[in-house]
Amino acid sequence: LYVDTIISPSFKTAIAQIVQIPGISGLDNNSILFELCDDGECGDNRAELLDGCTFAAVAGLNICILRSSHRHFGYRQRIHIWLTASDYRNASLMILLAYILSGNPEWHQANIELFVAYDSAHMDSQVSRLNDLIQRGRIPISAANIKQVPLSEGVPFEQLVNQRSKTSDLVITGFSLARLAESKGELLFGFREVGDVLFVRATQRILITD
């Protein structure tokens, strides 16, 4: 574990410094993690987050935003990943992060469940593709842990997540800069009935799939 501290006059300047810091052992840094408090103690920093995400994307970094809650990851036993049709690029990084997290001693008993939220017409093909990747060892998740959640008209995606992941210890879902900007950061305050949420945006191609 390598820890460093940066002192900067502003959040935006700090991000500019961070993205230019060289990595460890000659490897470039490829990801950045922001935190958003859900209890109000940190104030409303969504405007700064929007600027930071835009800057990080221009620098070619993968972006993760952790919306922390009063649950503090609960029992660290249930990780729920939610995949939608718009998460094709984000999917590999989302799955990889869950797998890395489960290797942590505090999360070693965690069960990873993958919820595939697609319309009924494309559900079979997407689940088939995921099962194929699992069989070839490309995705470290049991096929029994893939849950099909058909999208239906009139039922928002957020409602599906709230219903099925209310008792999870961490929800991992994808996001896009366009949707984040369009909602003016409000996207990060969705899923009110779940606890800690990790929003993931893969800028780089993560090769755990084919």
Backbone as JSON, one array per atom type, in Angstrom:
{
  "sequence": "LYVDTIISPSFKTAIAQIVQIPGISGLDNNSILFELCDDGECGDNRAELLDGCTFAAVAGLNICILRSSHRHFGYRQRIHIWLTASDYRNASLMILLAYILSGNPEWHQANIELFVAYDSAHMDSQVSRLNDLIQRGRIPISAANIKQVPLSEGVPFEQLVNQRSKTSDLVITGFSLARLAESKGELLFGFREVGDVLFVRATQRILITD",
  "N": [[0.84, -1.19, 0.0], [0.62, 2.12, -0.94], [0.73, 5.41, 0.11], [0.05, 8.83, -0.31], [0.1, 12.4, 0.14], [-1.53, 15.29, -1.02], [-1.39, 18.75, -1.17], [-3.43, 21.35, -2.05], [-4.72, 24.39, -3.51], [-7.36, 24.25, -4.46], [-10.1, 22.04, -5.3], [-10.25, 21.33, -8.01], [-7.67, 21.96, -8.9], [-6.25, 20.14, -7.4], [-7.1, 17.71, -8.54], [-5.98, 18.02, -11.06], [-3.29, 17.84, -10.4], [-3.17, 15.26, -9.36], [-3.77, 13.53, -11.54], [-1.46, 13.67, -12.94], [0.49, 12.53, -11.48], [3.1, 10.17, -11.31], [2.87, 6.58, -11.57], [3.35, 3.61, -9.48], [6.37, 1.78, -9.52], [6.9, 2.31, -12.18], [4.52, 1.93, -13.51], [1.66, 3.31, -15.04], [-0.89, 5.28, -13.49], [-4.27, 4.3, -13.67], [-6.85, 4.69, -12.84], [-9.31, 6.53, -10.91], [-10.68, 7.4, -7.76], [-13.51, 8.82, -6.38], [-15.25, 10.16, -3.54], [-18.52, 10.38, -2.25], [-20.42, 11.67, 0.23], [-23.29, 10.45, 1.89], [-24.65, 11.32, 4.04], [-24.8, 13.98, 4.54], [-22.81, 15.2, 6.03], [-20.51, 15.89, 4.71], [-21.21, 17.94, 3.12], [-22.59, 19.37, 0.07], [-21.08, 18.36, -2.64], [-21.39, 17.97, -5.35], [-21.04, 19.52, -7.67], [-18.28, 19.93, -7.76], [-17.53, 17.28, -8.07], [-18.55, 16.71, -10.62], [-16.91, 18.35, -12.21], [-14.45, 17.18, -11.57], [-14.77, 14.56, -12.55], [-15.05, 15.01, -15.29], [-12.55, 16.1, -15.9], [-10.89, 13.93, -15.2], [-11.74, 12.04, -17.07], [-10.94, 13.18, -19.48], [-8.24, 12.91, -19.09], [-8.02, 10.24, -19.46], [-8.61, 8.36, -17.47], [-10.07, 5.65, -15.65], [-13.14, 5.95, -13.9], [-14.39, 5.99, -10.63], [-16.99, 6.38, -8.33], [-17.74, 6.5, -5.05], [-20.56, 6.34, -3.21], [-20.92, 6.77, -0.06], [-22.51, 5.5, 2.9], [-24.43, 5.53, 6.0], [-24.37, 2.9, 6.69], [-21.88, 1.8, 6.32], [-20.84, -0.34, 4.74], [-22.07, -2.5, 5.89], [-22.33, -5.91, 6.71], [-20.4, -6.77, 5.02], [-20.79, -8.9, 3.21], [-22.4, -9.25, 0.99], [-22.31, -8.51, -2.33], [-23.67, -6.73, -4.89], [-23.9, -6.59, -8.34], [-25.02, -4.6, -10.96], [-25.99, -4.89, -14.22], [-26.7, -3.25, -17.25], [-28.02, -2.56, -20.56], [-26.6, -0.34, -21.34], [-24.18, -0.6, -20.14], [-22.14, -1.95, -21.39], [-19.43, -1.28, -21.91], [-18.61, -0.7, -19.34], [-18.92, -3.02, -17.88], [-16.87, -5.07, -17.55], [-14.96, -3.83, -15.87], [-16.52, -3.3, -13.63], [-17.13, -5.9, -12.73], [-14.55, -6.88, -12.28], [-13.66, -5.18, -10.2], [-15.36, -5.95, -8.12], [-14.5, -8.58, -7.76], [-11.82, -8.19, -7.0], [-12.24, -6.83, -4.61], [-13.45, -8.83, -3.09], [-11.27, -10.3, -2.44], [-10.12, -9.05, -0.35], [-9.32, -9.27, 3.13], [-11.43, -8.44, 4.86], [-13.6, -8.79, 3.32], [-13.72, -11.43, 2.6], [-15.64, -13.4, 2.78], [-17.59, -12.63, 1.13], [-20.38, -12.76, -1.07], [-20.84, -12.65, -4.49], [-23.24, -11.33, -6.57], [-24.7, -11.14, -9.74], [-26.74, -9.04, -11.44], [-28.65, -9.04, -14.24], [-30.05, -6.72, -16.12], [-32.07, -6.44, -18.63], [-34.09, -5.89, -21.58], [-36.73, -8.17, -22.36], [-36.45, -9.28, -24.94], [-33.73, -9.37, -25.51], [-32.61, -10.68, -23.42], [-32.0, -13.53, -23.19], [-29.82, -13.88, -24.98], [-27.86, -12.24, -23.85], [-27.47, -13.35, -21.29], [-26.61, -15.86, -22.06], [-24.18, -15.18, -23.26], [-22.75, -14.24, -21.03], [-22.67, -16.61, -19.49], [-21.08, -18.16, -21.14], [-18.64, -16.79, -20.99], [-18.08, -17.2, -18.31], [-17.72, -19.98, -18.2], [-15.4, -20.22, -19.65], [-13.67, -19.18, -17.9], [-13.33, -16.45, -17.81], [-14.85, -14.71, -16.37], [-15.02, -14.38, -12.96], [-17.32, -15.52, -11.51], [-19.96, -17.47, -10.24], [-22.23, -19.26, -12.33], [-24.68, -19.69, -11.19], [-25.08, -17.47, -9.73], [-25.95, -15.49, -11.37], [-28.52, -13.34, -12.0], [-31.57, -12.89, -13.61], [-33.22, -10.0, -14.57], [-35.82, -8.86, -16.01], [-36.47, -5.95, -17.88], [-39.23, -3.82, -17.71], [-41.88, -1.83, -19.08], [-42.76, 1.16, -17.44], [-41.69, 0.49, -15.0], [-39.17, 1.77, -13.27], [-35.58, 1.52, -13.57], [-34.2, 2.15, -11.23], [-36.05, 1.51, -9.26], [-36.13, -1.27, -9.44], [-33.55, -1.94, -8.56], [-33.66, -0.95, -5.93], [-35.59, -2.68, -4.86], [-34.42, -5.26, -5.04], [-31.86, -5.08, -4.0], [-31.85, -4.07, -1.47], [-30.92, -5.11, 0.94], [-28.27, -5.54, 0.46], [-24.67, -5.24, 0.86], [-23.0, -3.76, -0.68], [-23.58, -2.05, -3.65], [-22.85, -2.18, -7.06], [-22.81, -0.26, -9.88], [-23.09, 1.01, -13.25], [-22.23, 4.13, -14.91], [-22.58, 7.03, -17.03], [-20.81, 9.87, -18.33], [-22.39, 11.65, -19.71], [-25.04, 11.16, -18.81], [-24.65, 11.75, -16.14], [-23.98, 14.47, -16.2], [-26.29, 15.49, -17.4], [-28.2, 15.06, -15.42], [-27.24, 16.75, -13.56], [-25.68, 15.8, -11.5], [-27.5, 14.58, -9.86], [-28.03, 11.96, -10.35], [-26.32, 10.46, -8.77], [-27.51, 10.39, -6.35], [-29.55, 8.65, -6.38], [-31.32, 5.48, -5.95], [-32.32, 5.22, -3.24], [-33.03, 3.41, -1.27], [-31.04, 1.62, -0.83], [-27.75, 0.96, 0.55], [-24.43, 1.6, 0.55], [-23.05, 2.62, -2.53], [-21.28, 1.97, -5.48], [-20.4, 3.73, -8.19], [-19.47, 3.24, -11.51], [-17.35, 4.05, -14.21], [-15.89, 3.09, -17.07], [-13.16, 4.16, -18.72], [-11.03, 3.13, -20.05], [-10.29, 0.1, -21.87], [-11.01, -2.9, -20.37], [-9.59, -5.98, -20.06], [-10.94, -8.59, -19.26], [-12.76, -9.94, -20.46], [-13.7, -11.33, -23.68]],
  "CA": [[0.0, 0.0, 0.0], [1.38, 3.38, -1.04], [-0.13, 6.54, 0.44], [0.69, 10.14, -0.46], [-0.79, 13.52, 0.43], [-1.37, 16.45, -1.89], [-1.99, 19.99, -0.66], [-3.74, 22.16, -3.21], [-5.64, 25.47, -3.19], [-8.73, 23.97, -4.86], [-10.38, 20.66, -5.69], [-9.91, 21.16, -9.42], [-6.21, 21.95, -8.99], [-5.8, 18.87, -6.83], [-7.32, 16.67, -9.55], [-4.97, 18.23, -12.11], [-2.02, 17.31, -9.9], [-3.28, 13.81, -9.16], [-3.73, 12.78, -12.8], [-0.11, 13.75, -13.5], [1.44, 11.82, -10.6], [3.51, 8.87, -11.87], [2.45, 5.41, -10.81], [4.36, 2.87, -8.74], [7.19, 0.84, -10.3], [6.85, 2.63, -13.6], [3.2, 1.71, -14.1], [0.82, 4.49, -15.02], [-2.18, 5.19, -12.81], [-5.32, 4.19, -14.68], [-8.18, 4.89, -12.26], [-9.43, 7.51, -9.83], [-11.85, 7.15, -6.91], [-14.08, 9.95, -5.65], [-16.24, 9.75, -2.53], [-19.64, 11.28, -2.03], [-21.09, 11.32, 1.48], [-24.75, 10.41, 1.77], [-25.26, 11.72, 5.32], [-24.81, 15.43, 4.65], [-21.7, 15.71, 6.82], [-19.46, 16.39, 3.82], [-21.72, 19.02, 2.29], [-22.98, 19.02, -1.29], [-19.93, 18.61, -3.51], [-21.66, 17.37, -6.66], [-20.47, 20.37, -8.72], [-16.86, 19.61, -7.81], [-17.42, 15.93, -8.62], [-18.76, 16.79, -12.07], [-15.68, 18.89, -12.78], [-13.39, 16.19, -11.4], [-15.01, 13.43, -13.46], [-14.76, 15.47, -16.65], [-11.09, 16.23, -16.0], [-10.31, 12.59, -15.17], [-12.07, 11.37, -18.32], [-10.05, 13.76, -20.49], [-6.92, 12.34, -18.83], [-8.06, 8.82, -19.8], [-8.68, 7.52, -16.28], [-11.33, 5.03, -15.25], [-13.69, 6.76, -12.82], [-15.27, 5.35, -9.66], [-17.54, 7.29, -7.33], [-18.34, 5.76, -3.96], [-21.51, 7.05, -2.36], [-20.88, 6.08, 1.23], [-23.7, 5.71, 3.72], [-24.29, 5.24, 7.43], [-24.22, 1.45, 6.89], [-20.44, 1.47, 6.31], [-20.68, -1.65, 4.08], [-22.8, -3.55, 6.6], [-21.59, -7.12, 7.13], [-19.41, -7.07, 3.98], [-21.04, -10.27, 2.76], [-23.21, -9.32, -0.24], [-22.0, -7.51, -3.35], [-24.6, -6.82, -6.03], [-23.51, -5.88, -9.55], [-26.16, -4.42, -11.85], [-25.6, -4.64, -15.61], [-27.76, -2.88, -18.18], [-27.56, -2.5, -21.95], [-25.68, 0.79, -21.49], [-22.96, -0.88, -19.37], [-21.26, -2.88, -22.11], [-18.04, -0.89, -21.71], [-18.31, -0.66, -17.91], [-19.16, -4.31, -17.25], [-15.66, -5.78, -17.14], [-14.36, -3.15, -14.72], [-17.42, -3.51, -12.49], [-16.94, -7.27, -12.25], [-13.19, -6.99, -11.77], [-13.59, -4.5, -8.91], [-16.03, -6.81, -7.13], [-13.63, -9.72, -7.53], [-10.67, -7.7, -6.22], [-12.73, -6.51, -3.26], [-13.7, -10.08, -2.36], [-9.98, -10.83, -2.0], [-9.74, -8.36, 0.87], [-9.68, -10.07, 4.31], [-12.7, -8.04, 5.45], [-14.68, -9.17, 2.41], [-13.39, -12.75, 2.06], [-16.84, -14.24, 2.75], [-18.6, -11.94, 0.32], [-21.0, -13.45, -2.19], [-21.06, -11.7, -5.58], [-24.38, -11.63, -7.41], [-24.72, -10.32, -10.95], [-28.1, -8.84, -11.9], [-28.67, -8.65, -15.65], [-31.31, -6.01, -16.37], [-32.24, -6.2, -20.06], [-35.44, -6.16, -22.04], [-36.93, -9.61, -22.57], [-36.03, -9.7, -26.28], [-32.28, -9.57, -25.56], [-32.15, -11.3, -22.18], [-31.4, -14.85, -23.39], [-28.52, -13.76, -25.64], [-26.91, -11.64, -22.93], [-27.16, -14.35, -20.25], [-25.82, -16.89, -22.74], [-22.83, -14.64, -23.42], [-22.12, -14.24, -19.71], [-22.39, -18.0, -19.11], [-19.94, -18.61, -21.95], [-17.43, -16.18, -20.42], [-17.83, -17.85, -17.03], [-17.21, -21.32, -18.48], [-14.01, -20.09, -20.14], [-12.86, -18.61, -16.83], [-13.1, -15.03, -18.02], [-15.56, -13.98, -15.32], [-14.92, -15.19, -11.74], [-18.6, -15.55, -10.82], [-20.71, -18.68, -10.53], [-23.41, -19.06, -13.19], [-25.86, -19.69, -10.32], [-25.22, -16.14, -9.13], [-26.46, -14.53, -12.36], [-29.96, -13.18, -11.83], [-32.21, -12.19, -14.72], [-34.21, -9.02, -14.15], [-36.35, -8.26, -17.24], [-36.95, -4.57, -17.8], [-40.59, -3.67, -18.22], [-42.32, -0.44, -19.17], [-43.43, 1.67, -16.25], [-40.93, 0.16, -13.79], [-37.83, 2.36, -13.41], [-34.43, 0.71, -13.18], [-33.9, 2.46, -9.84], [-36.98, 0.76, -8.42], [-35.7, -2.67, -9.45], [-32.38, -2.03, -7.69], [-34.12, -0.76, -4.56], [-36.32, -3.86, -4.42], [-33.61, -6.47, -4.96], [-30.56, -4.88, -3.34], [-32.07, -3.32, -0.24], [-30.13, -5.67, 2.05], [-26.89, -5.78, 0.04], [-23.67, -4.43, 1.56], [-22.45, -2.85, -1.68], [-24.14, -2.13, -5.0], [-21.97, -1.64, -8.09], [-23.57, 0.02, -11.09], [-22.36, 1.85, -14.18], [-22.77, 5.45, -15.23], [-21.93, 7.73, -18.13], [-20.65, 11.3, -18.06], [-23.53, 12.36, -20.29], [-26.17, 11.04, -17.89], [-24.29, 12.44, -14.9], [-24.09, 15.91, -16.46], [-27.69, 15.8, -17.68], [-28.93, 15.08, -14.14], [-26.53, 17.7, -12.7], [-25.17, 15.07, -10.34], [-28.59, 13.96, -9.11], [-27.93, 10.52, -10.59], [-25.56, 9.84, -7.68], [-28.34, 10.36, -5.16], [-30.64, 7.72, -6.59], [-31.25, 4.22, -5.19], [-32.38, 5.68, -1.86], [-33.31, 2.34, -0.31], [-29.84, 0.79, -0.64], [-26.72, 1.66, 1.31], [-23.26, 2.08, -0.18], [-23.13, 2.39, -3.97], [-20.09, 2.32, -6.26], [-20.7, 4.05, -9.59], [-18.26, 2.92, -12.28], [-17.29, 4.46, -15.61], [-14.64, 2.6, -17.63], [-12.65, 4.93, -19.83], [-10.14, 2.21, -20.75], [-10.8, -1.24, -22.14], [-10.55, -3.86, -19.38], [-9.59, -7.25, -20.77], [-11.23, -9.86, -18.59], [-13.7, -10.6, -21.36], [-13.04, -11.7, -24.92]],
  "C": [[0.87, 1.24, 0.0], [0.41, 4.54, -0.82], [0.66, 7.83, 0.3], [-0.36, 11.22, -0.21], [-0.47, 14.69, -0.5], [-2.08, 17.65, -1.27], [-2.19, 20.92, -1.84], [-4.75, 23.25, -2.84], [-7.1, 25.21, -3.56], [-8.86, 22.51, -5.27], [-9.93, 20.4, -7.12], [-8.39, 21.11, -9.62], [-5.64, 20.64, -8.46], [-5.95, 17.73, -7.83], [-6.27, 16.79, -10.66], [-3.62, 17.69, -11.68], [-2.05, 15.79, -9.82], [-3.11, 13.05, -10.48], [-2.34, 12.8, -13.44], [0.93, 13.03, -12.64], [1.83, 10.49, -11.24], [3.08, 7.73, -10.98], [3.61, 4.75, -10.09], [5.07, 1.89, -9.67], [7.06, 1.07, -11.8], [5.52, 2.43, -14.27], [2.37, 2.98, -13.99], [-0.44, 4.24, -14.19], [-3.28, 5.15, -13.87], [-6.73, 4.45, -14.15], [-8.14, 5.93, -11.17], [-10.72, 7.24, -9.08], [-12.25, 8.43, -6.19], [-15.04, 9.4, -4.61], [-17.29, 10.83, -2.37], [-20.36, 10.82, -0.77], [-22.6, 11.4, 1.31], [-25.44, 10.91, 3.03], [-25.27, 13.23, 5.53], [-23.64, 16.03, 5.39], [-20.61, 16.33, 5.95], [-19.93, 17.57, 2.98], [-22.06, 18.51, 0.89], [-21.85, 19.38, -2.25], [-20.14, 18.06, -4.91], [-21.07, 18.19, -7.81], [-18.98, 20.08, -8.88], [-16.65, 18.23, -8.42], [-17.59, 15.92, -10.13], [-17.51, 17.31, -12.77], [-14.56, 17.86, -12.72], [-13.53, 15.02, -12.35], [-14.67, 13.81, -14.9], [-13.25, 15.55, -16.87], [-10.43, 14.85, -16.06], [-10.57, 11.84, -16.48], [-11.17, 11.87, -19.45], [-8.65, 13.18, -20.34], [-6.88, 10.84, -19.09], [-8.13, 7.89, -18.63], [-10.06, 6.87, -16.14], [-11.83, 5.78, -14.01], [-14.62, 5.93, -11.94], [-15.73, 6.4, -8.65], [-18.24, 6.45, -6.27], [-19.28, 6.67, -3.19], [-21.62, 6.28, -1.06], [-22.11, 6.43, 2.06], [-23.41, 5.37, 5.18], [-24.1, 3.75, 7.69], [-22.75, 1.02, 6.95], [-20.19, 0.04, 5.84], [-21.29, -2.8, 4.88], [-21.93, -4.69, 7.08], [-20.51, -7.52, 6.12], [-19.55, -8.5, 3.45], [-21.79, -10.35, 1.43], [-22.86, -8.17, -1.16], [-22.93, -7.74, -4.54], [-24.09, -5.96, -7.18], [-24.73, -5.81, -10.46], [-25.68, -4.04, -13.25], [-26.83, -4.29, -16.44], [-27.17, -2.81, -19.59], [-26.54, -1.38, -22.15], [-24.34, 0.55, -20.79], [-22.0, -1.81, -20.08], [-19.79, -2.56, -21.85], [-17.64, -0.95, -20.23], [-18.27, -2.04, -17.26], [-17.91, -4.99, -16.73], [-15.02, -5.16, -15.91], [-15.22, -3.34, -13.48], [-17.21, -4.89, -11.88], [-15.55, -7.45, -11.64], [-13.04, -6.34, -10.39], [-14.24, -5.33, -7.8], [-15.15, -7.99, -6.76], [-12.41, -9.33, -6.7], [-11.08, -7.44, -4.78], [-12.95, -7.78, -2.44], [-12.41, -10.74, -1.9], [-9.46, -10.14, -0.75], [-10.17, -9.18, 2.09], [-11.04, -9.72, 4.92], [-13.9, -8.46, 4.59], [-14.53, -10.63, 1.94], [-14.6, -13.69, 2.02], [-17.94, -13.65, 1.86], [-19.1, -12.81, -0.83], [-21.32, -12.41, -3.26], [-22.23, -12.17, -6.43], [-24.44, -10.63, -8.56], [-26.16, -10.24, -11.47], [-28.07, -8.28, -13.32], [-30.03, -8.05, -15.97], [-31.39, -5.62, -17.84], [-33.71, -6.38, -20.41], [-35.54, -7.63, -22.42], [-36.41, -10.1, -23.9], [-34.55, -10.02, -26.35], [-31.73, -10.32, -24.34], [-31.42, -12.62, -22.42], [-30.0, -14.75, -23.99], [-27.47, -13.19, -24.69], [-26.51, -12.62, -21.83], [-26.31, -15.46, -20.83], [-24.38, -16.46, -22.9], [-22.08, -14.65, -22.09], [-21.76, -15.65, -19.26], [-21.19, -18.54, -19.88], [-18.63, -18.06, -21.4], [-17.07, -16.82, -19.09], [-17.2, -19.22, -17.25], [-15.76, -21.28, -18.96], [-13.11, -19.42, -19.1], [-12.59, -17.14, -16.96], [-13.8, -14.17, -16.98], [-15.59, -14.86, -14.07], [-16.19, -15.19, -10.9], [-19.33, -16.83, -11.2], [-21.94, -18.36, -11.38], [-24.69, -19.01, -12.35], [-26.11, -18.32, -9.71], [-25.61, -15.07, -10.15], [-27.98, -14.5, -12.27], [-30.53, -12.38, -13.0], [-33.31, -11.26, -14.19], [-34.75, -8.33, -15.41], [-36.85, -6.84, -16.98], [-38.36, -4.51, -18.39], [-40.99, -2.2, -18.19], [-43.04, -0.04, -17.88], [-42.73, 1.35, -14.95], [-39.52, 0.69, -13.95], [-36.74, 1.41, -12.94], [-34.11, 0.92, -11.7], [-34.8, 1.67, -8.89], [-36.59, -0.71, -8.33], [-34.51, -2.88, -8.51], [-32.79, -1.9, -6.23], [-34.79, -2.02, -4.01], [-35.4, -5.05, -4.15], [-32.32, -6.31, -4.16], [-30.67, -4.1, -2.03], [-31.18, -3.81, 0.89], [-28.68, -5.97, 1.65], [-25.94, -4.86, 0.81], [-22.97, -3.45, 0.62], [-23.13, -3.11, -3.01], [-23.14, -1.49, -5.95], [-22.79, -1.47, -9.37], [-22.78, 0.98, -11.98], [-22.98, 3.22, -14.34], [-22.01, 6.02, -16.42], [-21.82, 9.2, -17.77], [-21.84, 12.09, -18.59], [-24.73, 12.33, -19.34], [-25.89, 11.78, -16.59], [-24.46, 13.96, -15.06], [-25.55, 16.32, -16.68], [-28.51, 15.91, -16.39], [-28.34, 16.07, -13.15], [-26.09, 17.05, -11.38], [-26.23, 14.35, -9.55], [-28.6, 12.45, -9.27], [-27.27, 9.8, -9.41], [-26.37, 9.73, -6.39], [-29.57, 9.47, -5.33], [-30.48, 6.48, -5.71], [-31.29, 4.5, -3.68], [-32.57, 4.57, -0.85], [-32.14, 1.38, -0.14], [-28.79, 1.63, 0.08], [-25.61, 2.2, 0.44], [-23.34, 1.67, -1.65], [-21.82, 2.83, -4.63], [-20.49, 2.5, -7.71], [-19.41, 3.94, -10.39], [-18.4, 3.39, -13.73], [-15.92, 4.07, -16.16], [-14.24, 3.43, -18.85], [-11.75, 4.04, -20.7], [-10.79, 0.85, -20.96], [-10.18, -2.22, -21.16], [-10.69, -5.26, -19.97], [-9.73, -8.44, -19.84], [-12.3, -10.59, -19.38], [-12.95, -10.93, -22.65], [-12.69, -10.46, -25.75]]
}
